[in-house]
Amino acid sequence: MQIDYKLAAMLGKAAEIGAIKALTHVGHLKPYISMSEAGRRAGKTQVKKWMDSGQLKFEQSDSFRTIRIDRVSFESLNSGVELIKHIDINGN
């Protein structure tokens, strides 16, 4: 059934984000990713839109050269976009 697939996809992404959050909390993953990594994965334009809108948590160094993007924040936003691309929310 189509609804089962959609639910499974959402639950899978939620579990993935939960695992990333747990691994970050215990120190097995760095809490931040670079701007270049985020840009490769989601597109630099999309990442900048998220930053400008306040949806994406990030830190900028004093020299404004280094941007560190919060890993969990990025994964949450990027997973949402991936789900929307693959799941028709109108039920078709």
C-alpha positions in Angstrom: 0.0 0.0 0.0 1.3 3.5 -0.9 0.6 5.0 2.6 2.8 2.2 4.2 5.7 3.2 1.9 5.3 6.9 2.8 5.2 6.1 6.5 8.1 3.8 6.3 10.2 6.4 4.5 9.3 9.1 7.1 10.1 6.8 10.0 13.3 5.7 8.4 14.5 9.3 8.0 13.5 10.1 11.6 15.4 7.1 12.9 18.4 8.2 10.8 18.4 11.7 12.2 18.0 10.3 15.7 21.0 8.1 15.2 23.0 11.0 13.9 22.0 13.1 16.9 23.0 10.3 19.3 26.3 9.7 17.6 27.1 13.4 17.7 26.1 13.6 21.4 28.5 10.7 22.4 31.3 12.1 20.2 31.4 9.6 17.4 30.5 12.3 14.8 31.5 15.9 14.8 28.7 18.2 15.6 29.4 20.4 12.6 29.9 20.0 8.9 31.6 22.3 6.5 29.9 24.6 4.1 31.5 22.8 1.2 30.1 19.4 2.4 26.6 20.8 2.9 26.8 22.4 -0.5 27.8 19.2 -2.1 25.0 17.3 -0.5 22.1 19.8 -0.8 23.3 22.5 -3.2 25.1 25.6 -2.1 22.1 27.8 -3.1 19.7 25.8 -0.9 22.1 25.9 2.0 22.4 29.6 1.8 18.6 30.0 1.6 18.3 27.9 4.8 20.9 30.0 6.5 19.3 33.3 5.4 15.9 32.2 6.6 17.2 31.2 10.0 16.2 27.5 9.5 19.8 26.2 9.5 21.9 26.6 12.6 25.5 27.6 11.9 28.5 29.4 13.4 30.8 31.8 11.6 34.4 32.5 12.6 35.5 35.9 13.6 37.3 36.3 10.3 34.1 35.3 8.4 36.1 32.7 6.4 35.0 29.6 8.2 31.3 28.5 8.5 30.4 25.5 10.6 27.0 24.1 10.0 25.2 22.2 12.7 25.0 18.6 11.6 21.7 17.7 13.1 20.0 20.8 11.8 21.4 20.2 8.3 20.4 16.5 8.3 16.9 17.4 9.4 16.3 20.0 6.7 18.0 17.9 4.0 16.0 14.8 4.9 12.8 16.8 4.7 13.6 18.0 1.2 14.5 14.5 0.1 11.2 13.1 1.4 9.2 15.8 -0.3 10.9 15.0 -3.6 10.0 11.4 -3.4 6.7 11.4 -1.7 3.6 13.0 -3.2 1.9 14.5 -0.2 -1.4 14.9 -2.1 -2.0 11.2 -2.0 -1.5 10.6 -5.8 
